[in-house]
């Protein structure tokens, strides 16, 4: 039949234990040299040797156990770095996300208007549609659109002035001012 090659035998528990005792610290040093801190290198090395133990039947060359476990450790280190980088990106992203309350504030301001006036103001100032476009859609002249927009803005100004009266609970106390063209134009109209 031929002679048996001792390097192709399945790794026994005693052989694996001896390899662990002999090479564990070298695995930790390999990971530290690759950029892991001491604590993390030891955790990854432990995980690599545990994974090696679980999959020891796959290793056929007993003399290659050290390089095999170091390969497992390198892969685990790469996974660890990717996970840490992903967590850092998620943390940075979560720290920069600020909820935009302007749409809610705008809804509160426009709530007292009839739906057609609300839609007209939103189409003009949020969607950026011209009075010509809206006039063609509604079947009225662009001048009629501008008159309706002016009346709707006047209604909003009256509503807001009522909220700013002394002793009344104001929307401004609960939300930031909206950063929409509507608010800037309304403020300019009030100032003039």
N, C-alpha and C positions, 0 to 999 in steps of 0.2 A: 503494500500500500504506500509506502513512503514514510519518511520521518515527520514527526509532528514539529511544527514551528512553535516554540514557546511564546513568541511575540504575538501569535494569533489566538492565544487562549483568552477566554473571558476573564476579566479582572475579578479576582476574588475579594471578599470583604477584608481579609487580612492585608492583601496587597494594596487595596484602596486606603486602608487605615494607615499603612506605612507611608504611602505617598502623601497623604494628608499631613501627617506629622513632619515629614521631610520638606514639603513644599508650600505649606500654607503661608508661612511668613514671606516667602519669595513672591507669592501671588499678591499679598498685601503690598509689598514693596513695588511690584510691577504697577499696581493700580495707583499708588502714591506718585510714582514717576510719571504716570500718565495724566496727572492733574487732580486726582481725588484727594480730599483731606484725609487725615489718619482714621478718623471714626468711620467715614463713609467707605474708605478703602477696605476696612476690616469687615464692614457689613456686606459689601459687594463680594468680597472674597469668600465669606461664609456662604452666601447665597450661591456662588459659583460652585463651590465644593459640594453643597447640598444637591444642586442640579446635576453635578457630575455623578454623585452617588445614585440619584434616581435613574440616571440614564447610562449607568456603567456597562450595561450589556452592549451598548452601541460601540464602545471602545474595544477594538480588537488588538491594538498594539500596546501592550502593557508599558513599554518604555516611553510612550508618548503621553502618559497621563498628565504630566506637568504642562506641556504645551496645550493639550486639549482643554484642561481646566482654565488655563490663562485665556484661551480663545473664548470660552464661556464667560469668563470674568470681563473681558473686553466688550463683548456684546451687551452684557448687563450694565456696564458702565456707560456705554453709548445710550442705552435705553434710559438710564437714570438721568443723564445730562439732557436728553430730549424732553423728558418729563419735567425736569426742573426748569428748563427754558420755557416750556409751554405754560407751566404754572406762573412763572414770572411775567410772561406776556399777558396772561389772563388777569393777574393781579394789577399790572400797570393799566390794562384796559379798563378794568372795573373801577380803578381809582379815578380815571379821567371821565367816565360816563356821568354826566349830570342830567337828570330828567328835565326835559323841556316842558315847562308848565305854560308856555305861551299859548298853545292851542286851547287849553282849558280856560285860560284867562280870556282869550278871544271869544270863546263860546259864551262865557258869562256876559261879556259886553254886548254881544249881538243877540242874546236871547230875547230881549223885549221887542226886537224888530219883527215885522211880518216876514214869513219865509221868502217871498220874492225879493224883498229889500236885502235880507241876509245873503241870499244867493248872488245878488247883483254886486254887493260890496266884496264878497269873497272872490267872485270872478274878476273883478276889477283890480283889487289890491293883492290878493294872494296868487291867483292864476296869471295875472298880468295881461288880461285881455283888454283890447281897446274898445272905446265906445262904438266904433264902427263895426267891430266883430260882434259885439253884444247886440247892437241895433239890428244887424242882419239876422241874428238868431231869433230875436224877440219880435221882429217885424215892426220895429219903430225906428225913428231917426236917431243918429248919433247924439244930436242935441237933446232929445228926450231921455236918452240913457244918462247923459251927464246931469240933467235936472234931477232924475230919480236918485242918482248917486249922491248928489248934493243934499237932497232931502233926507236920505238915509243917514248920511254923515251928521246932519243937523240933529236927527233923532238920537244918535249915539252920543253926541256932545251933551244934549239935554239930560240923557240918562246918567252920564258920567258926572255932570255937575251936581245932580241930585245925590250921588254917592259921596261927593266931596263935601257935602254940607256938614257943619259942626254937629257932633253928637251922633252921627250915623256910622254904622259899620261899613267900612269901605273895602272894595275889592283889592285896592292897592296894599292894604295891610296884610293880605293873605297871599299875594302873588306878585311876582316881578312885573314891571310894565312890559307890554308886548313890544317886540322888536319887529313890527310889521310896517309896511309903508302907510297903512291906515293910521297908525298912531302918530307917525311923524307928520303926516299931512294934517291930521286933526289938530295936533299941537301947533303947527304953523298957522292954521286958520284961526285958532283961538288967540294966538299972540298978535295977529294983525287986526 
